[in-house]
Amino acid sequence: MRKLKIFGAVIVTIALTACKSAEPLPVVDYVDLEKFMGDWFVIANIPTFIEKNAFNPVESYRLNQDGTVATTFAFNKGSFGGERKDYYPKGYVVEGTGNAIWGLQFIWPFKADYRIVYLDADYETTIIGRNKRDYVWIMARTPAISDSEYAELVELVAAMGYSPDQLRKSPHRVQE
């Protein structure tokens, strides 16, 4: 059933993006913000300059009373024992988008495009993209996912118009 859902999402995404890659990146219909909050391990991404040497990258979300999202992006720089880096952008959910499109503000007044383009029914895996298709993040509630699940998510990323050869797996020290 899970593969059928992902396959359906891939087909819809291909249909929506086949004619023009400049088309807006489709998002999920609805995101329950309360369920989405918490820790998300970055499994793979097309890294920004900040993320190029990130080990153990985790994005954490907390819903503020005013409806904004307090975000913490944390990782070790250069190695598992490297210097801990923390960034605190603020998320702004765009009204009328089913909570699937946000502006993520690292520096005022600029807000980066943040789109929840895939989210499994159990809120265990997600894909975050941007209209420009320059950056993408595959994230999960755990620091590792199965190879088959990863391959399915990479196929979905490719169907959205991203180049999968630009994806970089994020190194995580998995606790045993």
C-alpha positions as CSV (number, residue, x, y, z in Angstrom):
1,M,0.0,0.0,0.0
2,R,2.9,2.4,0.9
3,K,4.5,1.8,-2.5
4,L,1.2,2.4,-4.2
5,K,0.9,5.8,-2.5
6,I,4.4,6.8,-3.3
7,F,3.9,5.7,-6.9
8,G,0.7,7.7,-7.1
9,A,2.5,10.8,-5.7
10,V,5.3,10.3,-8.3
11,I,2.9,10.1,-11.2
12,V,1.0,13.2,-10.0
13,T,4.2,15.1,-9.6
14,I,5.5,14.0,-13.0
15,A,2.3,15.1,-14.6
16,L,2.4,18.5,-12.8
17,T,6.0,19.2,-13.6
18,A,6.5,17.5,-17.0
19,C,5.5,20.5,-19.1
20,K,7.5,23.2,-17.3
21,S,10.1,22.9,-14.6
22,A,9.3,26.5,-13.7
23,E,5.9,25.4,-12.5
24,P,5.4,25.8,-8.7
25,L,6.5,22.7,-6.8
26,P,3.3,20.9,-5.7
27,V,2.8,20.4,-2.0
28,V,0.9,18.0,0.2
29,D,-2.8,18.9,0.7
30,Y,-2.6,19.4,4.5
31,V,-0.1,19.3,7.3
32,D,-1.2,18.8,10.9
33,L,1.3,21.2,12.5
34,E,1.0,19.6,16.0
35,K,2.0,16.2,14.5
36,F,4.7,17.8,12.3
37,M,6.5,19.4,15.3
38,G,9.5,17.8,16.9
39,D,12.8,16.4,15.6
40,W,13.5,15.5,12.0
41,F,16.8,13.9,11.1
42,V,18.2,15.0,7.7
43,I,18.7,11.8,5.8
44,A,19.9,13.4,2.6
45,N,19.8,16.7,0.9
46,I,21.2,19.0,-1.8
47,P,23.1,20.9,0.7
48,T,23.2,24.7,1.3
49,F,26.6,26.2,2.0
50,I,25.9,25.8,5.8
51,E,25.3,22.1,5.4
52,K,28.2,21.0,3.2
53,N,30.2,19.4,6.1
54,A,27.3,18.6,8.5
55,F,27.3,15.5,10.6
56,N,24.3,14.4,12.7
57,P,22.1,17.2,11.2
58,V,18.7,17.5,12.9
59,E,15.9,20.1,12.2
60,S,13.6,20.6,15.2
61,Y,10.3,22.5,15.2
62,R,8.1,23.9,17.9
63,L,4.9,25.7,17.4
64,N,4.8,29.2,19.0
65,Q,1.6,30.6,20.4
66,D,1.4,33.2,17.6
67,G,1.4,30.5,15.0
68,T,5.0,30.9,13.9
69,V,7.4,27.9,14.1
70,A,10.5,28.1,16.3
71,T,13.1,26.1,14.4
72,T,16.5,24.8,15.4
73,F,18.9,23.4,12.9
74,A,21.8,21.6,14.7
75,F,24.7,19.6,13.5
76,N,28.4,18.8,14.2
77,K,30.7,20.6,11.8
78,G,33.2,18.4,9.9
79,S,33.0,15.2,11.9
80,F,30.9,13.4,14.5
81,G,33.0,15.0,17.2
82,G,33.2,18.4,15.4
83,E,32.0,21.7,16.8
84,R,28.3,21.8,17.5
85,K,26.5,24.4,15.3
86,D,23.0,25.7,16.0
87,Y,20.9,27.9,13.8
88,Y,17.5,29.3,14.8
89,P,15.4,30.4,11.8
90,K,11.7,31.2,12.3
91,G,9.0,29.6,10.2
92,Y,6.0,31.5,9.0
93,V,3.2,29.3,7.8
94,V,1.5,30.7,4.6
95,E,-2.2,31.0,5.1
96,G,-4.5,29.1,2.7
97,T,-1.8,26.4,1.9
98,G,-3.0,23.7,4.3
99,N,0.1,24.5,6.4
100,A,2.3,23.0,3.6
101,I,4.1,26.2,2.5
102,W,6.2,28.2,4.9
103,G,8.6,31.1,4.8
104,L,11.7,30.3,6.7
105,Q,13.6,33.3,8.0
106,F,17.3,33.1,8.8
107,I,17.9,36.8,8.4
108,W,15.3,39.6,8.5
109,P,13.5,40.5,6.3
110,F,14.3,37.6,3.9
111,K,12.1,34.4,4.0
112,A,13.3,31.3,2.2
113,D,10.8,29.2,0.3
114,Y,10.0,26.0,2.4
115,R,7.5,23.5,0.9
116,I,6.4,20.2,2.4
117,V,6.2,18.3,-0.9
118,Y,5.8,14.8,0.6
119,L,4.7,13.6,4.0
120,D,3.8,10.0,4.8
121,A,0.6,9.3,6.7
122,D,2.4,8.5,9.9
123,Y,4.5,11.7,9.9
124,E,7.7,9.5,9.9
125,T,9.3,10.7,6.6
126,T,9.0,14.0,4.7
127,I,10.5,15.8,1.8
128,I,11.0,19.5,1.9
129,G,11.6,21.4,-1.4
130,R,11.8,24.8,-3.0
131,N,10.2,26.2,-6.1
132,K,13.6,26.9,-7.6
133,R,14.5,23.2,-7.2
134,D,17.9,24.2,-5.9
135,Y,17.7,22.6,-2.5
136,V,15.8,19.6,-1.2
137,W,15.8,17.7,2.1
138,I,14.7,14.1,2.8
139,M,14.0,13.8,6.5
140,A,12.8,11.2,8.9
141,R,12.0,10.9,12.6
142,T,14.9,8.4,13.0
143,P,18.6,8.9,11.9
144,A,18.4,6.0,9.4
145,I,15.8,4.6,7.0
146,S,15.8,1.4,5.0
147,D,17.6,1.4,1.6
148,S,14.3,0.6,-0.1
149,E,12.5,3.5,1.5
150,Y,15.4,5.8,0.7
151,A,15.3,4.7,-3.0
152,E,11.6,5.4,-3.1
153,L,12.1,8.9,-1.7
154,V,14.9,9.6,-4.1
155,E,12.7,8.5,-7.0
156,L,10.1,11.0,-5.8
157,V,12.7,13.8,-5.6
158,A,13.8,13.0,-9.2
159,A,10.2,13.1,-10.3
160,M,9.8,16.6,-8.9
161,G,12.6,17.9,-11.2
162,Y,15.6,17.6,-9.0
163,S,18.8,16.0,-10.0
164,P,19.3,13.0,-7.7
165,D,23.0,12.9,-8.4
166,Q,23.3,16.1,-6.4
167,L,21.8,14.5,-3.3
168,R,24.2,13.8,-0.5
169,K,23.4,11.4,2.3
170,S,23.9,12.9,5.8
171,P,26.2,11.0,8.1
172,H,24.5,10.1,11.4
173,R,26.0,8.2,14.3
174,V,23.3,5.6,14.9
175,Q,22.8,4.5,18.5
176,E,22.7,0.7,18.9
